[in-house]
Amino acid sequence: MIKFIAKCVLIVASMFYTTSYSSSLQTITKNNTQELNAPAIKTGADNYEKYLPLLKDKKVGIVTNQTGILTNKTHLVDFLLEKKIAVQTIFAPEHGFRGTADAGEHVVDGKDPKTGLSIISLYGDNKKPKAAQLAGIDVMIFDLQDVGARFYTYISSLHYVMEACAENGIPLIILDRPNPNGGIVDGPLLEKEFTSFVGMHPIPLLHGMTIGEYAQMINGEKWLKNEVQCKLTVIPCVDYNRKMEYSLLAKPSPNLPNDQSINLYASLCLFEGTNVSMGRGTEKQFQIYGSPFLTKTNFSFTPKPNFGAKDPLYNGKECFGEDLTSYPKLTRLELKWLIKAYQNTSDKTKFFNPFFTKLAGTKKLQQQIESGISEDKIRKTWQKDLEAFKKMRTKYLIY
């Protein structure tokens, strides 16, 4: 009974807890509601009894953003400082430390107004921490929420942080977080000649791993420059398995506002390499798609500048397409909307742009769609590579 009462007190206390970071945290909504789905698991950040001893008397660098929070919404930086950990520098990925920058927007270095800590951007011209920026750091922490897609750039930042840590003899501690797309492994594998910041390694478009598992793969497969390996420690989630549904504590980036957008993200992000909008400049980002060049339907939207999209594609122009906000949860990569849009666009020669190949990680997908090959036949061309990847992947799974 005493334990039960204590637990209730803690729950009530957490409901009223506020933090000075609250103004910068955009809480993710579940299926367009304001109800937060509190996870029944402990993230790596919440598993602090495992990593705090590793930080004692160390000078610490931290790679994080608005997703680096504990379940009670305390930001990891605040938490570490409260525990008298000597945090030296914050390193921020695409979208910045607060997660407010548009996709692709240049993010400059700065200073955190609350703590006075320096913030170094790892997006733009400085994707990899320089030796001078790591000077005086004894250990690095990495805490970012990934969404399980190859072209989501937080795992690209992970690569460069691991590489810099390996080259400078700095141990790296990853605070693991669940993959909201669970164990979905699907899509074409990246071909080496199409390596870019939106595709660093020969993995499928949906890799089905947590960021900690993925880090172990990078290390184990020796994918870092000159095959260096990082001294890596993964602080695991507790009571988590990849079959569990997991609603994120904060938006991972400005244009992923809810569970539906995160689930549809990998399938709809391929539209970034076409002349079709996937809803940037609306409140249904990555839940709708359309363009002025598609067949007129009963559904349309008109993009306008908003948070996360200062100048959206087709700003002020009516776009016709499809509303997927109520579409059932995906368990694979879906190509049907991409194929349908290509078939219905008024000028097929203007549908694809060069970015599509970087996102797909291969030229074959565009060629297959242009040749009229069915989705089922396209999917069959991935299977051999997917089976080989799944076999290799088992070596690095934690959950």
N, C-alpha and C positions, 0 to 999 in steps of 0.2 A: 504493500500500500504506500509506504514512504517513497519507494522508487517511482511509483506511478504518479504521485503528487509532484515530485521533483520534475519529472518529465513534462507534466502539464505546465508547470511554472516556466520551464525553459521555452516551451512552445509559445506561450503567451508573451514572454519577454521578447522573443524573436520577431513577433508580429509588430511590436511597437519600436523595434530597433531602427534607428535611422543613422545614416552615415553622411559625411560631408561629400561623398562621391555620388550621392543619390541623384543629384541634378544631371550628372553626366552619364548615368546608366539608363539605357533604354530597355525597360523590361519587355521580354518577349511575351507575346500573347498566344494563347492556344486556340487555334482555329477561329481567329478574329474576336476572341473574348478577352476580357481583362483578368481572367482567373489564372493565377500562376499555379502550375502543376509542380508541387514540391516533390523532388525525387526521393525514392525510398532507399537510395544508395548514398554512400559517401564518396565524393570526388577525391582525387589526389590532394587537392588543396585542403579539404576537410580532414584528410588523414595526416594531420600535422604532427602527431606524435612520432611519425616515421621520418619526417624530414627536419624538424626543428633541431634535433641533436647534431645533424650534419652541418648546420649553419652556425653553431656556437663558435664565437670568437673568429668568425670569417667575415671578410668583406665581400658583399654579395651584389651581383648584377641580376637583373630580372627582365625577362622578355614577357610582356603581358599587355593587356588592354582592358576594355570594359567587361570582358568575359572572365577575367581573373578574379573571381569573387568566391567567397565561401557561401554555404547554403543560407546563412543568416544575412547575406548581402554585404558583409564586411569585405572591402576590397583587400586583396592579398597584400598590397603594399602597406596599407594601414595596419593590417594584422601583424606583419613582420616587424614593423616599427614598434608596435605595442609590446611585442615580445623581445624588444631590445636587440633585434637583429640589425647588423650594420649594412643596410641597403645603400649602395653607392650610386647606381645609375639604373634608369628605366630604359629599356629598348622597346620600341613600338613598331608593329607590322603595318601592312596596308590598312588604311582607314584611321590610323593614328591611335594614340593611347586612350582617347575617349571613344573611339569608334565612330566618329562623326564625319570623316572625310568621304567624298564620293569614291566610287571604284575608279582606280587609275589616277586619282588626284595626287599631285605632289605634296608630300607631308614634310614639313620642315622640323628641324630640331627645336627644342624649347626647354621650358622649366615647368615643373608641376607646381601650381600656385599654392597648394596646401602644404606640401612637404619641403618644397624648395629643391627637390631632386632634379638633376638634369635628365631630359628625355632625348634619346637619340633615335631618329627615324631609321627603320630598316626597310624603307620603301623609296623607290626613286633611284638616285645615283649611288646610294649606300646600302645595298641589300645585304652585305656581309659586314659584320662588325670588324673594324680595323684594330690592329694591334694596339695603337695608341688609345683607342676607346675602351679597350679591355685592361689597360694598365692599372695595376692595383687591385684587380678583382680576383678573389681566391676561388670563388665558385659561382656558377651561373644557374639561375632557375628559369625554366620555360613553362609558362602556364597560359595557353590559348585554347579556346574552344574550336575544334575542327568540325566539319560537317560531312566528311567522308568522301569528298570528290577530289579527283586528281588536280583539277585546275583551281581549287580554292587555295589561295596563295599562302595561307598560314603554314602549310607543310613545306612550301618552298623556302619560307623564312627559316623553318626548322632546319632544313638542309644546310643553309649558310651559317646558322648559329653553331650547329654541330661541327662544321668544318673549321670555323674560327676558333672554337674551343679546343679542338684537337690540335690545331697548329700552334696554339699558345699555351698548351698544357693546363687548361682550365677544366675541371670536372663540370659536367652538366647534369642537373637534376630536373627531370620532367615530372610535373604534377599532372597525372593522367585524368582525362575526362571521357565520359561515354561518347560513342559515335551515335548521333541521333538517327542515322540511317542504318544502324545496327550492323548486321553481317552481310549486307548486299554487296556482292562481288559481280560486276557486270560491265560490259562495254569493251571497246577495242583497247588493246594495249598500246602504250605510247611507243612509237618507233624512234630510235636514237636520233635520227636526223631532224626530228621535229622537237627536240628538247628546247624548252624556254621556261620563263618564270611561271607560266601556267601549266607546266608539265615537265618535271625535272627527272623522272625515273620511269623505267619500263613496267608500269603498273596499269591495271584497267582504269577506266574512267571512274568507277565506284570501287574502292579498294577494300571496304568491309573491315577496317581496323580502327582502333583508337590511335590517338597521336603518339602514345607511348609505345604501342606495338609497332607503329610505322617507323619510329626512331630506331627501334631495335633492328628492323629490316634494313634501314639505311646503313647502319653500322655493320651488321652481319654480312650484307652483300657487298660491302666496301664500295659504296657509291660516291663517297666523298672524294674530292680532288686528291690525286696521287695515292688513292686507296688508304688514306689515313683513317684512323678510328678514334672516336671520341670516348673518353671515360664517362660512361653513361649510367645513371641510376634512374629507374622509373618508379615513382611512388604510385602504386596502383589504386584504383577505385575499390571500395569495399562493398560486398553484396551486389555486385553488378554482373550481368551476363548480357551478351549482345542481342538476345532475343527480347530483352525488356524494352518497352517504349520509354522514351526519355524526352521530356520537354525542357529546353534550355532555360537557364536562369536569367539570361540577358541576350539581346540580339547579338548574334556573332558579327554582323555587319549591317550597315544602314538599310540595305534592301532585302534583308531576310527577316521580316517582321513577326513570323509565326511558324508553327509546326508545319503547316501546309506548304509554305514557301520553301522550307528547308527540305521537305520530302520531294518536292517537284524540281528543286534547284538544278540537279545534275542533268535532268532531261531538258529543261527549258533554257539552261545556260548556253546550250549549243546555238540558240538563236542569236547570241552575241556575235556569231560569225556570219550573220545573214542581214538582210534589210528588214527584219521583223523585230518589233519591240516585245519585250516580255514584261511590260508593265512598269518600267522605271518612270517616275513622274506621276504615278498614281499611288493609291493606298493598297494596291493588290499586287505588289511586285512579286515576280516569279510565281504568280497564280493565274495570270492571264497572258495571252499573246495576241498580236495583231499588227496590221500595217495598213496604210492607205491603198496598197496595191493588191490586197487580198479580196476575194469575192465578198460582196456586201452580205452581212448576216444580220440577225436580230440583235447581236451583241456588238457593241462598239465602245471605245474609250478614247479620251483625248488627253495625252500626257501634258503635264504642266510642271514647272519647277517646284520641287519640294525637298524636304530633308533627305539627303542622300542622292539627289539628282538635280543639280543646279541648272543643267541644260540637257534635258532628256531627249532621246531620239524622237522625232516627229512632234516636237514641242508645239502645242496648239493645233495639231492636225488630227482629224478623226481617223481612228484606226479600227479596222474590222477584223474580228478573229473569234476567239473562244474563251469562255470563262471557266476556269478549272478550280475555283475556290471550294467547291463541294465534291471534287473528284475523290474517289476512294484512295486510301493509302497505297502508294506504289511499293512493290517488292522487287522491282528491277528497273533498269534504264529503259525508258520508253522513247521510241523513235517516231511513233505514229503521227504526232503533231507536227514534227519537223517535215516528214514526208508529205503530209496533207497540205501544209503551207506551201511547200515547193510546187506541188501539183496545181495549186489554186492561184499562185501569184501571176500577175499580168505579164511580167517580163522575166522569164527564168534566167536570162543571162545576167541579170543584176541581183539575183537572190543571194548568192554566196559572196563573201569577201575573204581576203587572205587569212584573216584571223581564225576562220573556221578550222583550217588545217591544224593550227596550233592547239585549239581546244580539243579537237578530235584526236590529235596525236598521230594522225595518219592521213594520207591523201585518199585512201581507199573509200572511206565513208562517203565523202562528197561524190566520188565517181560512181559509187553504187546507187546513190539516190538519183543522180542525174541519168543513170542508165535504166531507171525504173525497176530495179531489183526490189523484191518485197522485203518487209521487215523481217519475216521469219527466215528468209534466205540470208539476209545480212547478218542476223544473229548467229547463224550456224558458222559463219566464217570466223567468229571470235572464239568458238568453243575450245579448240585445241590449246590456244594461248591461255585461256581462262583456267583450264584444268591444270596446266603446268604452273601457273601463278598460284593457284590454291594450294597445290602441293608444297611449293616453296614457302608460302605464307604460314603454314602450320608451325614452322620452326620458331616463329616470333610471337605467336598468340599468347596472351596472358589470361584471357577470360574464355 
